[in-house]
Amino acid sequence: MRKLWGIVVFTSLLLWGVPAFAGDSLYGTVTAVKSADVVTLDYGDGQYEIRLIGIDAPTTGPLAEEARKLVAGLVLGKSVHIRFEGRGAKDQMLSRLFTNDPALAIKDVGLELVRAGLAQRQQDFDYKYGELSAAENEAREQKRGLWSPR
């Protein structure tokens, strides 16, 4: 009886999908870049809307378009992986997004946006080792993007 119950549970998980937990990784292809901080990930069996965690990117104006183009150049139509961190508004997956091409060096897309000055770190948020703060400080010092005199 236990063996049968285990098979039923296992089959149910396969049919309905296993929920994602914080820290889980998922691989796929980015099929759309809606904005600098929202992309669509096709993982083979479906799609997720991914919101880059920890950053705020401009939503209008020339910097918003420049930021969107940077993200599109890094990931659109390419193999990527995400590290799921939680759920946000509109059931978006809050995640870190990484390029997945070892030949070009794997990059954290959110970190690259902040380093370029095309996004800023969300208040009271940083990665474990302070990478977002360091990247934002670098962009400020170099007067890139959001920090450039206009």
C-alpha positions as CSV (number, residue, x, y, z in Angstrom):
1,M,0.0,0.0,0.0
2,R,2.8,2.4,0.9
3,K,4.5,1.8,-2.5
4,L,1.3,2.5,-4.3
5,W,0.8,5.8,-2.3
6,G,4.3,6.8,-3.2
7,I,3.7,6.2,-6.9
8,V,0.4,8.3,-6.7
9,V,2.2,11.2,-5.0
10,F,5.2,11.1,-7.4
11,T,2.9,11.0,-10.5
12,S,0.8,13.9,-9.2
13,L,3.9,16.0,-8.7
14,L,5.0,15.2,-12.3
15,L,1.6,16.1,-13.7
16,W,1.0,19.3,-11.8
17,G,4.6,20.4,-11.5
18,V,6.8,20.8,-8.5
19,P,6.6,24.2,-6.9
20,A,9.8,26.4,-7.1
21,F,11.5,27.2,-3.8
22,A,13.9,30.0,-3.0
23,G,17.4,29.1,-4.2
24,D,16.1,26.8,-7.0
25,S,17.7,27.2,-10.4
26,L,15.9,26.9,-13.7
27,Y,17.4,26.9,-17.2
28,G,15.7,28.1,-20.4
29,T,15.7,30.6,-23.1
30,V,14.6,34.3,-22.9
31,T,11.9,34.8,-25.5
32,A,11.0,38.4,-24.7
33,V,12.4,41.4,-22.9
34,K,9.5,43.5,-21.7
35,S,11.6,46.0,-19.8
36,A,15.1,46.1,-18.4
37,D,13.9,44.2,-15.3
38,V,11.2,41.9,-16.7
39,V,11.8,39.1,-19.1
40,T,9.9,36.0,-20.3
41,L,11.7,32.7,-19.8
42,D,10.7,29.6,-21.8
43,Y,11.9,26.6,-19.8
44,G,10.6,24.0,-22.3
45,D,7.4,22.9,-20.6
46,G,6.1,26.5,-20.3
47,Q,7.0,30.1,-19.6
48,Y,7.5,32.3,-16.6
49,E,7.6,36.0,-16.3
50,I,10.8,36.9,-14.5
51,R,11.4,40.1,-12.5
52,L,15.0,40.8,-11.7
53,I,15.3,41.0,-7.9
54,G,16.9,43.9,-6.1
55,I,17.0,46.5,-8.8
56,D,15.0,49.5,-10.0
57,A,15.4,50.4,-13.6
58,P,13.9,53.5,-15.4
59,T,10.6,52.7,-17.0
60,T,10.4,55.6,-19.5
61,G,12.9,57.8,-21.4
62,P,16.1,57.1,-23.2
63,L,17.8,55.4,-20.2
64,A,14.9,52.9,-20.0
65,E,15.4,52.0,-23.7
66,E,19.2,51.8,-23.3
67,A,18.7,49.5,-20.3
68,R,16.2,47.3,-22.1
69,K,18.6,47.0,-25.1
70,L,21.5,46.0,-22.8
71,V,19.4,43.2,-21.3
72,A,18.2,42.1,-24.8
73,G,21.8,42.0,-26.0
74,L,22.8,39.8,-23.1
75,V,19.9,37.3,-23.0
76,L,17.3,37.6,-25.7
77,G,17.0,34.3,-27.6
78,K,19.9,32.9,-25.5
79,S,20.2,30.1,-23.0
80,V,20.1,31.5,-19.4
81,H,19.5,30.3,-15.9
82,I,17.7,31.9,-13.0
83,R,18.0,31.5,-9.3
84,F,14.5,31.8,-7.9
85,E,14.2,34.1,-4.8
86,G,10.4,34.5,-4.3
87,R,7.2,35.7,-5.8
88,G,6.3,39.3,-6.5
89,A,3.3,41.3,-7.8
90,K,1.3,39.8,-10.7
91,D,2.7,36.4,-9.7
92,Q,6.1,37.3,-11.3
93,M,9.1,35.1,-10.2
94,L,11.6,37.3,-8.4
95,S,14.9,35.9,-9.5
96,R,18.5,36.6,-10.3
97,L,19.1,36.1,-14.1
98,F,22.4,34.8,-15.4
99,T,23.8,34.5,-18.9
100,N,24.7,30.9,-19.6
101,D,27.6,31.1,-22.0
102,P,30.9,30.1,-20.3
103,A,32.8,31.3,-23.4
104,L,31.6,34.8,-22.8
105,A,31.8,34.7,-19.0
106,I,28.6,34.1,-17.1
107,K,27.1,37.4,-16.0
108,D,24.5,38.4,-13.5
109,V,22.2,40.6,-15.6
110,G,20.9,42.8,-12.7
111,L,24.4,43.4,-11.6
112,E,25.4,44.4,-15.1
113,L,22.6,46.9,-15.3
114,V,23.6,48.5,-12.0
115,R,27.3,48.6,-13.0
116,A,26.3,50.3,-16.2
117,G,24.3,52.9,-14.3
118,L,21.1,51.8,-16.0
119,A,19.5,50.7,-12.8
120,Q,19.9,51.2,-9.1
121,R,19.9,48.9,-6.1
122,Q,16.6,48.8,-4.3
123,Q,16.8,50.4,-0.9
124,D,17.6,47.9,1.9
125,F,18.5,45.1,-0.6
126,D,21.8,43.7,-1.6
127,Y,23.3,40.4,-2.6
128,K,25.1,38.4,0.1
129,Y,28.5,40.0,-0.4
130,G,27.4,43.5,-1.2
131,E,27.9,43.2,-5.0
132,L,25.0,45.5,-5.9
133,S,26.2,48.3,-3.5
134,A,29.7,48.0,-5.0
135,A,28.4,48.2,-8.6
136,E,26.2,51.2,-7.8
137,N,29.1,53.0,-6.1
138,E,31.3,52.3,-9.1
139,A,28.6,53.7,-11.5
140,R,28.2,56.8,-9.3
141,E,32.0,57.4,-9.2
142,Q,32.3,56.9,-12.9
143,K,29.1,59.0,-13.5
144,R,27.5,56.4,-15.7
145,G,23.9,56.4,-16.8
146,L,21.6,57.6,-14.0
147,W,24.6,59.2,-12.3
148,S,25.8,61.2,-15.3
149,P,25.4,64.9,-15.4
150,R,22.8,65.8,-17.9
